Amino acid sequence: MGSAVRPWHADCVMLAGCGIDVVEIERFRAELARDPGLRRTLFTEREIVDCERRTRPGRAFATCFAAKEAFLKAAGTGAPDTAIWREIELVWPDDDEPRLVLQGVAAAAARARAGRRTRVSLARTARLAVAIVTLET
């Protein structure tokens, strides 16, 4: 007999939402240069500091924005108002996997889809930043 058999659903994770976004790095970098206030509209202070310390800040900002857009698609929120951008924060440690920290309306949107956990996958090429976000129950 040995070990007890756990029900099949004990480790079952269901997908509550999935979103993907692709951002052209150079175009996004140029937009940030054209409108310096855009950084404060779209990113938290921690994201700004983190992106600016990287070797390629424009690429980092584009990747961070792609993660936010992918989350909005996964949560099914539609077009956001400007306040929600700073309620979605990408925490991107050098030695660990990236994760999203949600607050306010963004957190409520995830809960409304029964999303209890987010997962983020990021990829970059010379031209593109890609993010996939899943909401899991």
C-alpha positions as CSV (number, residue, x, y, z in Angstrom):
1,M,0.0,0.0,0.0
2,G,2.7,2.5,0.9
3,S,1.8,6.1,0.0
4,A,-1.7,7.5,-0.3
5,V,-3.0,8.4,-3.7
6,R,-4.0,12.0,-4.0
7,P,-7.1,13.0,-6.0
8,W,-6.3,14.0,-9.6
9,H,-7.4,17.6,-8.9
10,A,-5.0,18.1,-6.0
11,D,-2.3,19.6,-8.2
12,C,-4.6,20.7,-11.1
13,V,-4.1,24.2,-12.3
14,M,-6.6,25.6,-14.7
15,L,-5.9,28.5,-17.1
16,A,-8.2,31.4,-16.4
17,G,-6.6,33.6,-19.0
18,C,-3.7,34.0,-21.4
19,G,-2.3,37.0,-23.2
20,I,0.6,37.7,-25.5
21,D,2.1,41.0,-26.7
22,V,4.8,41.9,-29.1
23,V,6.4,45.4,-29.0
24,E,8.8,46.9,-31.6
25,I,11.7,47.9,-29.4
26,E,13.0,50.9,-31.5
27,R,9.5,52.3,-32.0
28,F,8.8,52.1,-28.3
29,R,12.2,53.6,-27.4
30,A,11.5,56.5,-29.9
31,E,8.1,57.1,-28.3
32,L,9.6,57.3,-24.8
33,A,12.2,59.8,-26.1
34,R,9.5,61.9,-27.8
35,D,7.3,62.0,-24.7
36,P,9.5,61.9,-21.5
37,G,6.4,62.0,-19.3
38,L,5.2,58.7,-20.7
39,R,7.6,56.8,-18.4
40,R,5.8,58.1,-15.3
41,T,2.4,57.3,-16.9
42,L,3.2,53.7,-17.8
43,F,5.8,52.5,-15.3
44,T,6.3,52.4,-11.5
45,E,9.3,54.0,-9.9
46,R,10.8,50.6,-9.3
47,E,10.3,49.6,-13.0
48,I,11.9,52.9,-14.1
49,V,15.0,52.4,-11.9
50,D,15.3,48.7,-13.0
51,C,14.9,49.4,-16.7
52,E,17.3,52.4,-16.7
53,R,20.1,50.4,-14.9
54,R,20.1,47.7,-17.7
55,T,22.5,47.7,-20.6
56,R,19.7,48.4,-23.1
57,P,17.1,50.5,-21.3
58,G,14.9,50.9,-24.4
59,R,14.7,47.2,-24.8
60,A,13.9,46.8,-21.0
61,F,11.1,49.3,-21.1
62,A,9.6,47.7,-24.3
63,T,9.7,44.3,-22.6
64,C,8.1,45.6,-19.4
65,F,5.4,47.3,-21.5
66,A,4.8,44.0,-23.4
67,A,4.3,42.2,-20.1
68,K,1.7,44.8,-18.9
69,E,-0.2,44.5,-22.2
70,A,-0.1,40.7,-22.1
71,F,-1.6,40.8,-18.6
72,L,-4.4,43.1,-19.7
73,K,-5.2,40.6,-22.5
74,A,-5.1,37.7,-20.1
75,A,-7.4,39.5,-17.7
76,G,-9.8,40.5,-20.5
77,T,-10.0,44.1,-19.4
78,G,-10.2,45.8,-22.8
79,A,-8.7,49.2,-23.3
80,P,-7.3,50.4,-19.9
81,D,-7.5,53.9,-18.5
82,T,-4.1,55.5,-17.7
83,A,-4.2,54.7,-14.0
84,I,-4.1,50.9,-14.4
85,W,-0.6,50.9,-16.0
86,R,1.1,51.6,-12.7
87,E,-1.0,49.0,-10.9
88,I,0.7,46.3,-12.9
89,E,4.3,46.1,-11.9
90,L,6.9,43.8,-13.5
91,V,9.4,42.7,-10.9
92,W,12.4,41.4,-12.9
93,P,15.2,40.1,-10.7
94,D,18.5,39.2,-12.4
95,D,18.7,35.8,-10.7
96,D,15.0,34.8,-10.7
97,E,12.0,34.5,-12.9
98,P,10.0,37.7,-13.6
99,R,6.7,38.1,-11.9
100,L,3.8,40.6,-11.8
101,V,2.7,42.5,-8.7
102,L,-0.9,43.6,-9.1
103,Q,-2.8,46.3,-7.2
104,G,-6.1,48.0,-7.4
105,V,-8.1,47.6,-10.6
106,A,-5.5,45.2,-12.1
107,A,-5.7,42.9,-9.1
108,A,-9.5,43.0,-9.2
109,A,-9.5,42.2,-12.9
110,A,-7.4,39.1,-12.2
111,R,-9.7,38.0,-9.4
112,A,-12.8,38.5,-11.6
113,R,-11.3,35.9,-14.0
114,A,-10.6,33.6,-11.0
115,G,-6.9,34.2,-11.5
116,R,-5.0,33.4,-8.4
117,R,-1.5,33.4,-9.8
118,T,0.2,35.0,-12.8
119,R,3.1,33.6,-14.7
120,V,5.2,35.7,-17.1
121,S,7.5,34.6,-19.9
122,L,9.6,37.2,-21.6
123,A,11.7,37.0,-24.8
124,R,13.6,39.6,-26.8
125,T,15.3,39.8,-30.2
126,A,17.2,42.7,-31.6
127,R,13.9,44.2,-32.9
128,L,11.1,42.8,-30.7
129,A,10.1,42.3,-27.1
130,V,7.6,39.6,-26.4
131,A,5.7,38.7,-23.3
132,I,3.2,36.0,-22.5
133,V,1.1,36.1,-19.3
134,T,-1.1,33.4,-18.0
135,L,-3.6,33.7,-15.1
136,E,-4.0,30.4,-13.2
137,T,-6.8,29.3,-10.9
